[in-house]
Amino acid sequence: RYWPADVHLVGKEIVRFHTIIWPIMLMALGEPLPKRVFGHGWLILEGGKMSKSKGNVVDPAVLVHRYGLDALRYFLLREVPFGADGVFSNESLINRINSDLANDLGNLLSRTTAMIEKYFDGKLPPCGEITGLDRELQQLALGTPGKVENLMNDLLFSNALAEIWKLVSRSNKYIDETSPWVLAKSDSQRPRLGTVLYHLAEALRFISVLVSPFMPATPARIQEQLGIAEEDLTWSSLEEFGRLKSGTQTSKGPVIFPRLDPAKELEALEAL
């Protein structure tokens, strides 16, 4: 059913077996060859390879228990270009969680849901007249899925996540540029305020779908807070900006990625 494989993934140290001996065996059996063989790199420590004899192995179960599977998956896929060796350190893990997940994505969701709750009683406002800033955010959102697809096909996972985070960063910048808290002070600016918050919610819809191959648990947490309907969560739904229905009930939930105290976390990980 699944053969020939589109991509046969192997560790780089066994590439010659899987590109010479394994194909010979397949050809002898009259079986088709995999369409592509990709040798991935190693995850190493600053002092070199992990080794059970040296006792310098990083236990992923400990990290998952402390930070969650999605945070660890994000770090490994974003920090290390797939195919190259990557250096792991507790410092880089904590910094990446704080900068990308807590400050960028988590903060974007928290600010958006908090403002919808504060200014529109938790109901998604309608999208009114749009400006150049709105169009710029729309175009970036609509152009991102195609770029991510192409990079995923080339197994450039780190680059794909970097493209998604351009949309995350642009959405945060959009908040600063539009200043919803200033718009909220004037009744005449209420339609504009609604348009801004609508665009933020819709950008988060795009982001939640885009990150789903990398962070399988996170999208549901975003989508639940924004009340996104199931039909608006497919990859094909990203062909259109503006699918969210005004009046949808949102709910500000817990912070999806709490900010970490680096000093305390490093001390705790050393103890573990």
C-alpha positions as CSV (number, residue, x, y, z in Angstrom):
1,R,0.0,0.0,0.0
2,Y,2.7,2.5,0.9
3,W,5.6,1.3,-1.3
4,P,7.4,2.7,-3.2
5,A,8.1,5.3,-0.5
6,D,8.1,9.0,-1.5
7,V,10.9,9.6,0.9
8,H,13.0,7.0,2.7
9,L,14.5,8.6,5.8
10,V,17.7,7.2,7.3
11,G,20.5,8.3,9.6
12,K,23.5,9.7,7.7
13,E,25.8,7.0,9.0
14,I,23.9,4.3,7.1
15,V,23.3,6.1,3.9
16,R,25.6,3.8,1.9
17,F,23.7,0.7,3.0
18,H,20.4,2.2,2.0
19,T,21.5,3.7,-1.3
20,I,23.6,0.7,-2.5
21,I,22.8,-2.6,-0.7
22,W,19.1,-2.0,-0.1
23,P,18.3,-0.9,-3.7
24,I,20.2,-4.0,-5.0
25,M,18.0,-6.2,-2.8
26,L,14.9,-4.5,-4.0
27,M,15.9,-4.9,-7.6
28,A,16.7,-8.6,-7.1
29,L,13.1,-9.0,-5.7
30,G,11.6,-7.0,-8.6
31,E,10.4,-4.3,-6.2
32,P,10.4,-0.6,-7.1
33,L,13.0,1.7,-5.5
34,P,12.1,4.5,-3.1
35,K,11.6,7.7,-4.9
36,R,14.1,9.5,-2.7
37,V,16.5,8.6,0.1
38,F,17.3,11.3,2.6
39,G,20.1,11.0,5.2
40,H,19.4,13.1,8.3
41,G,22.1,14.5,10.7
42,W,22.8,13.9,14.3
43,L,21.8,15.8,17.4
44,I,25.0,16.4,19.3
45,L,26.2,18.2,22.4
46,E,28.8,20.9,22.5
47,G,31.3,18.3,23.7
48,G,30.6,16.0,20.8
49,K,28.3,13.0,20.2
50,M,25.9,11.8,22.9
51,S,27.1,8.6,24.4
52,K,25.6,6.2,27.0
53,S,29.1,5.3,28.2
54,K,29.9,8.9,28.8
55,G,26.6,9.4,30.5
56,N,25.9,12.6,28.5
57,V,22.6,11.6,26.9
58,V,19.7,14.1,26.9
59,D,16.5,12.3,28.0
60,P,13.7,13.7,25.7
61,A,11.0,12.3,28.1
62,V,12.3,14.6,30.8
63,L,12.0,17.6,28.5
64,V,8.6,16.6,27.2
65,H,7.3,16.3,30.7
66,R,8.6,19.7,31.7
67,Y,7.9,21.8,28.5
68,G,5.4,19.7,26.5
69,L,5.9,17.7,23.3
70,D,5.0,20.6,20.9
71,A,7.7,22.9,22.4
72,L,10.4,20.2,22.0
73,R,9.3,19.3,18.5
74,Y,9.3,23.0,17.5
75,F,12.8,23.5,19.0
76,L,14.3,20.5,17.2
77,L,12.6,21.3,13.8
78,R,13.4,25.0,13.9
79,E,16.8,25.1,15.5
80,V,18.4,22.4,13.4
81,P,18.3,22.3,9.5
82,F,17.1,18.8,8.7
83,G,20.0,16.9,7.2
84,A,22.7,18.8,9.1
85,D,24.1,18.0,12.6
86,G,22.6,20.1,15.3
87,V,24.0,21.1,18.7
88,F,21.6,20.8,21.6
89,S,21.9,22.8,24.8
90,N,19.4,23.6,27.5
91,E,20.1,27.3,27.1
92,S,19.1,27.2,23.4
93,L,15.9,25.3,24.1
94,I,14.8,27.7,26.8
95,N,15.7,30.8,24.7
96,R,13.8,29.4,21.7
97,I,10.7,28.6,23.8
98,N,10.7,32.1,25.4
99,S,11.4,34.1,22.2
100,D,9.3,32.2,19.6
101,L,6.6,30.4,21.5
102,A,6.0,32.6,24.6
103,N,6.8,36.1,23.3
104,D,5.6,35.7,19.7
105,L,2.9,33.1,19.2
106,G,1.5,32.8,22.8
107,N,1.5,36.6,23.3
108,L,-0.2,37.1,19.9
109,L,-3.1,34.8,20.9
110,S,-3.4,36.2,24.4
111,R,-3.5,39.8,23.2
112,T,-6.0,39.1,20.5
113,T,-8.5,37.1,22.7
114,A,-8.1,39.6,25.5
115,M,-9.0,42.6,23.3
116,I,-11.9,40.8,21.7
117,E,-13.2,40.0,25.2
118,K,-12.6,43.5,26.5
119,Y,-13.9,45.5,23.6
120,F,-16.6,43.2,22.0
121,D,-17.7,41.0,25.0
122,G,-15.8,38.0,23.5
123,K,-17.7,38.0,20.2
124,L,-15.7,38.3,17.0
125,P,-16.4,41.7,15.4
126,P,-17.3,42.1,11.7
127,C,-14.6,43.1,9.2
128,G,-15.3,46.6,7.9
129,E,-13.4,48.8,5.4
130,I,-9.8,47.6,4.9
131,T,-6.6,49.7,4.6
132,G,-3.2,49.1,3.2
133,L,-2.0,47.6,6.4
134,D,-4.9,45.1,6.4
135,R,-4.1,44.2,2.8
136,E,-0.4,43.7,3.6
137,L,-1.3,41.2,6.4
138,Q,-3.8,39.4,4.1
139,Q,-1.3,39.0,1.3
140,L,1.4,37.7,3.6
141,A,-1.1,35.2,5.1
142,L,-2.3,34.0,1.6
143,G,1.2,33.7,0.3
144,T,2.6,31.7,3.2
145,P,1.0,28.2,2.6
146,G,2.5,27.9,-0.9
147,K,6.0,28.7,0.4
148,V,5.6,26.3,3.3
149,E,4.4,23.5,0.9
150,N,7.5,23.9,-1.3
151,L,9.9,23.9,1.6
152,M,8.2,20.9,3.2
153,N,8.5,19.0,-0.1
154,D,12.3,19.7,0.0
155,L,12.4,18.7,3.7
156,L,13.5,22.2,4.7
157,F,11.5,22.1,7.9
158,S,13.4,24.9,9.7
159,N,12.9,27.2,6.7
160,A,9.2,26.3,6.6
161,L,8.8,27.3,10.2
162,A,10.8,30.5,9.6
163,E,8.2,31.4,6.9
164,I,5.3,30.7,9.3
165,W,7.0,32.9,12.0
166,K,7.2,35.8,9.5
167,L,3.4,35.8,9.7
168,V,3.5,35.5,13.5
169,S,5.9,38.4,13.7
170,R,4.0,40.5,11.2
171,S,0.8,40.0,13.1
172,N,2.4,41.2,16.3
173,K,3.8,44.2,14.5
174,Y,0.3,44.9,13.0
175,I,-1.0,45.2,16.6
176,D,1.6,47.9,17.3
177,E,0.9,49.7,14.0
178,T,-2.9,49.8,14.5
179,S,-2.9,50.4,18.3
180,P,-6.3,48.9,19.1
181,W,-6.2,50.4,22.6
182,V,-6.1,53.9,21.1
183,L,-9.0,53.1,18.7
184,A,-11.0,51.8,21.6
185,K,-11.1,55.3,23.1
186,S,-13.3,56.7,20.4
187,D,-16.8,55.5,19.4
188,S,-16.2,56.7,15.9
189,Q,-13.3,54.3,15.6
190,R,-15.2,51.2,16.7
191,P,-15.7,49.8,13.2
192,R,-12.0,50.2,12.6
193,L,-11.2,48.5,15.9
194,G,-13.4,45.6,14.8
195,T,-11.6,45.3,11.5
196,V,-8.2,45.2,13.2
197,L,-9.3,42.5,15.7
198,Y,-11.0,40.5,12.9
199,H,-7.7,40.5,10.9
200,L,-5.7,39.3,14.0
201,A,-8.1,36.4,14.6
202,E,-8.0,35.4,10.9
203,A,-4.2,35.5,10.9
204,L,-4.2,33.2,13.9
205,R,-6.5,30.9,12.0
206,F,-3.9,30.7,9.3
207,I,-1.1,30.2,11.8
208,S,-3.0,27.4,13.6
209,V,-3.4,25.4,10.4
210,L,0.2,26.1,9.2
211,V,1.8,24.8,12.4
212,S,-0.3,21.7,12.6
213,P,2.3,19.4,10.9
214,F,5.0,20.5,13.4
215,M,3.0,21.0,16.6
216,P,0.0,18.7,16.6
217,A,-1.5,19.7,20.0
218,T,-1.1,23.5,19.7
219,P,-3.6,24.2,16.9
220,A,-6.6,22.9,18.9
221,R,-5.7,25.2,21.8
222,I,-5.6,28.2,19.5
223,Q,-8.8,27.2,17.6
224,E,-10.7,26.6,20.8
225,Q,-10.0,30.1,22.1
226,L,-11.1,31.6,18.8
227,G,-14.1,29.3,18.3
228,I,-13.0,28.4,14.8
229,A,-15.3,26.0,12.9
230,E,-14.0,22.7,11.7
231,E,-14.5,23.5,8.0
232,D,-12.1,26.5,8.4
233,L,-9.3,24.3,9.6
234,T,-8.3,22.5,6.4
235,W,-5.3,23.3,4.3
236,S,-7.5,24.3,1.4
237,S,-9.3,26.8,3.6
238,L,-6.1,28.9,3.5
239,E,-6.9,29.8,-0.1
240,E,-9.3,32.5,1.3
241,F,-8.7,35.2,3.9
242,G,-11.9,36.1,5.7
243,R,-13.6,32.8,6.5
244,L,-14.2,33.5,10.2
245,K,-17.8,34.4,10.9
246,S,-18.4,37.6,12.8
247,G,-20.3,37.0,16.1
248,T,-18.4,33.8,16.8
249,Q,-17.9,33.4,20.6
250,T,-14.3,33.5,21.6
251,S,-12.8,32.7,25.0
252,K,-9.6,33.9,26.5
253,G,-8.0,30.7,27.8
254,P,-4.7,30.0,29.7
255,V,-1.5,31.1,28.2
256,I,-0.5,28.4,25.7
257,F,3.3,28.9,26.2
258,P,4.2,30.5,29.6
259,R,7.4,32.4,29.7
260,L,10.2,30.6,31.5
261,D,12.7,31.9,34.0
262,P,16.1,30.9,32.3
263,A,18.1,30.8,35.5
264,K,15.6,28.7,37.4
265,E,15.1,26.3,34.4
266,L,18.8,25.8,33.9
267,E,19.2,25.0,37.6
268,A,16.2,22.6,37.5
269,L,17.5,20.8,34.4
270,E,20.9,20.4,35.9
271,A,19.4,18.8,39.0
272,L,17.3,16.5,36.8
